[in-house]
């Protein structure tokens, strides 16, 4: 059946629209820093504080198909919907329409340690970085291996990982402009011998770059 299932180690519990959930056909589910559960569906966003379901409708929040919900370091809820980017600080919903962002479908998003947003937006090639005020778009012209980005992840060192239709690109920055183009050819790149060699079944390959930026490593066997 559609809806939500929870298991406390002994008992399964099922929650549907009969229990107050706005829609039982869910698209995404996350838990925030206060242990509140957040659910996205085709009708908007619902939350559950272990006592009551709250539906966030178009009056105070998104009422559109929800594709992504991410929790920021400050517990802000960031929502990617078919009508663009939304945020919720537990008091007010904000729709970033006209904030240098197109009001288009947000297909993928991740939240950085500084609470800025990295996302893929429909009809926009590459990756969009939004710090709450300014927007930057990174494409193949900046060194991204492909403009068709399918997934985004940010590791514990702050490195951004972008999975594309042609492989993986990574990006680590000290400022939002320190991007190295993939078309620039350094004189040499020190490559340290891999270990173990041969691969058995994996190996570690270390190399250094003159500065941080998008990096693509191709292995031929």
C-alpha positions as CSV (number, residue, x, y, z in Angstrom):
1,X,0.0,0.0,0.0
2,X,1.1,3.6,-0.5
3,X,2.2,5.8,2.3
4,X,4.8,5.7,5.1
5,X,6.0,2.7,7.1
6,X,8.0,3.1,10.3
7,X,9.7,0.4,12.5
8,X,10.8,0.9,16.1
9,X,12.5,-2.4,16.4
10,X,9.3,-4.2,17.4
11,X,6.3,-2.8,15.6
12,X,5.6,-1.7,12.1
13,X,3.3,1.4,11.7
14,X,1.7,2.5,8.5
15,X,0.7,6.2,7.8
16,X,-1.5,7.2,4.9
17,X,-3.7,10.1,4.0
18,X,-6.2,8.7,6.5
19,X,-3.7,9.7,9.2
20,X,-3.4,13.3,8.0
21,X,-0.7,12.9,5.3
22,X,-1.6,15.2,2.4
23,X,-0.7,12.5,-0.2
24,X,0.3,8.9,0.2
25,X,2.2,8.9,-3.1
26,X,5.7,10.1,-1.9
27,X,8.6,11.2,-4.0
28,X,11.2,12.0,-1.3
29,X,11.7,11.7,2.5
30,X,14.3,13.3,4.9
31,X,14.8,13.9,8.6
32,X,15.9,17.3,9.9
33,X,18.2,18.1,12.8
34,X,15.2,18.2,15.2
35,X,14.1,14.7,14.2
36,X,11.1,16.1,12.2
37,X,10.3,14.0,9.2
38,X,9.7,15.8,5.9
39,X,7.9,14.3,2.9
40,X,7.6,15.4,-0.7
41,X,4.9,14.3,-3.0
42,X,3.0,15.5,-6.1
43,X,0.9,17.9,-4.0
44,X,3.6,19.7,-2.0
45,X,5.4,19.1,1.3
46,X,4.2,17.5,4.6
47,X,6.0,17.2,7.9
48,X,5.6,14.9,10.9
49,X,6.9,15.7,14.4
50,X,6.0,12.2,15.8
51,X,2.6,13.6,17.0
52,X,1.0,15.6,14.1
53,X,1.2,15.8,10.4
54,X,1.5,19.3,9.0
55,X,0.7,20.0,5.3
56,X,2.5,23.0,3.7
57,X,0.2,24.1,0.9
58,X,0.4,26.9,-1.7
59,X,-0.7,29.4,0.9
60,X,2.6,29.2,2.8
61,X,4.7,26.7,0.8
62,X,5.1,24.8,-2.4
63,X,2.1,23.0,-3.9
64,X,3.8,21.4,-6.8
65,X,5.6,18.2,-7.6
66,X,8.5,17.8,-5.2
67,X,11.7,16.2,-6.5
68,X,14.2,16.9,-3.7
69,X,14.4,18.0,-0.1
70,X,17.7,18.7,1.6
71,X,18.5,19.9,5.1
72,X,21.0,22.7,5.5
73,X,23.6,23.0,8.3
74,X,21.3,25.5,10.0
75,X,18.3,23.2,9.6
76,X,16.9,25.2,6.8
77,X,14.8,23.0,4.5
78,X,15.7,23.4,0.8
79,X,13.1,22.0,-1.6
80,X,13.5,21.4,-5.3
81,X,10.1,21.5,-7.1
82,X,8.7,21.7,-10.6
83,X,8.2,25.4,-10.1
84,X,11.7,26.2,-8.8
85,X,13.7,26.4,-5.6
86,X,12.0,26.9,-2.1
87,X,13.4,27.2,1.4
88,X,11.8,27.0,4.9
89,X,13.4,28.2,8.1
90,X,10.7,26.7,10.4
91,X,8.9,30.1,10.2
92,X,8.6,31.3,6.6
93,X,8.6,29.7,3.2
94,X,10.5,31.5,0.5
95,X,10.2,30.9,-3.2
96,X,13.3,32.0,-5.1
97,X,11.5,33.3,-8.2
98,X,13.2,36.4,-9.6
99,X,16.2,35.9,-7.4
100,X,18.5,35.5,-10.4
101,X,17.1,32.0,-10.7
102,X,14.8,30.6,-13.5
103,X,11.4,29.4,-12.3
104,X,12.1,25.9,-13.7
105,X,12.1,22.4,-12.5
106,X,14.9,21.6,-10.0
107,X,16.0,18.1,-10.8
108,X,18.9,17.7,-8.3
109,X,20.3,19.7,-5.4
110,X,22.9,19.6,-2.6
111,X,23.6,22.0,0.3
112,X,27.1,23.1,1.0
113,X,28.6,23.8,4.5
114,X,28.0,27.5,4.0
115,X,24.3,26.8,3.3
116,X,24.7,27.6,-0.4
117,X,22.9,25.5,-3.0
118,X,24.3,23.5,-5.8
119,X,21.7,22.2,-8.2
120,X,20.6,21.1,-11.7
121,X,17.8,23.0,-13.2
122,X,15.7,22.1,-16.2
123,X,16.6,24.0,-19.4
124,X,19.9,25.1,-17.8
125,X,23.0,23.3,-18.9
126,X,25.7,22.5,-16.3
127,X,25.5,23.2,-12.6
128,X,23.9,26.2,-10.8
129,X,25.5,27.6,-7.6
130,X,23.2,29.9,-5.6
131,X,24.4,31.5,-2.3
132,X,21.1,33.1,-1.5
133,X,21.8,36.3,-3.5
134,X,24.1,35.6,-6.4
135,X,23.9,32.8,-9.1
136,X,26.7,31.2,-11.0
137,X,26.5,28.6,-13.7
138,X,29.3,26.2,-14.4
139,X,29.5,24.5,-17.7
140,X,32.0,22.8,-20.0
141,X,33.4,26.2,-20.7
142,X,34.6,26.3,-17.0
143,X,36.0,22.7,-17.1
144,X,33.0,20.5,-16.4
145,X,33.4,17.3,-18.3
146,X,29.8,17.5,-19.6
147,X,26.9,19.9,-19.3
148,X,24.5,17.0,-18.7
149,X,24.7,16.5,-14.9
150,X,22.7,13.7,-13.4
151,X,23.7,13.8,-9.7
152,X,25.6,15.9,-7.2
153,X,27.4,15.1,-3.9
154,X,29.5,17.1,-1.5
155,X,32.0,15.2,0.6
156,X,33.3,16.0,4.2
157,X,36.2,18.0,2.7
158,X,33.9,20.3,0.8
159,X,34.7,18.8,-2.6
160,X,31.8,18.9,-5.0
161,X,31.3,15.8,-7.1
162,X,29.2,15.9,-10.3
163,X,28.1,12.8,-12.1
164,X,27.5,13.4,-15.8
165,X,26.7,11.4,-18.9
166,X,30.4,11.3,-19.7
167,X,32.0,10.6,-16.3
168,X,32.7,12.4,-13.0
169,X,34.0,15.9,-12.4
170,X,35.1,17.3,-9.0
171,X,35.4,20.9,-7.9
172,X,37.0,22.4,-4.8
173,X,37.2,26.1,-4.4
174,X,38.7,28.8,-2.1
175,X,36.6,31.4,-3.8
176,X,33.6,31.0,-6.1
177,X,35.8,32.0,-9.1
178,X,38.7,29.6,-8.8
179,X,37.7,27.3,-11.6
180,X,40.3,25.7,-13.9
181,X,39.2,25.0,-17.5
182,X,39.6,21.5,-18.8
183,X,41.0,23.1,-22.0
184,X,44.1,24.4,-20.2
185,X,47.0,22.0,-20.6
186,X,49.6,22.1,-17.8
187,X,53.2,21.4,-18.7
188,X,53.2,18.3,-16.4
189,X,51.1,16.7,-13.8
190,X,53.0,14.7,-11.2
191,X,51.5,11.2,-11.0
192,X,52.6,9.0,-8.1
193,X,52.8,5.3,-8.7
194,X,49.6,3.5,-7.9
195,X,49.3,0.9,-5.1
196,X,48.7,-1.9,-5.1
197,X,49.8,-2.5,-8.7
198,X,48.2,-4.4,-10.4
199,X,44.7,-3.6,-9.2
200,X,43.6,-6.2,-6.7
201,X,40.7,-5.5,-6.9
202,X,41.2,-1.7,-6.4
203,X,44.1,0.7,-6.3
204,X,45.0,4.2,-5.0
205,X,46.3,6.8,-7.5
206,X,47.7,10.1,-6.2
207,X,48.4,13.1,-8.4
208,X,48.9,16.8,-7.8
209,X,47.5,19.9,-9.7
210,X,48.9,23.4,-9.9
211,X,45.6,24.7,-8.5
212,X,42.1,23.5,-7.5
213,X,39.4,23.0,-10.1
214,X,37.4,20.5,-12.1
215,X,39.4,17.3,-12.4
216,X,38.8,14.3,-14.6
217,X,41.0,11.1,-14.3
218,X,40.6,8.6,-17.1
219,X,42.1,5.1,-16.7
220,X,42.7,2.9,-19.8
221,X,43.1,-0.8,-19.4
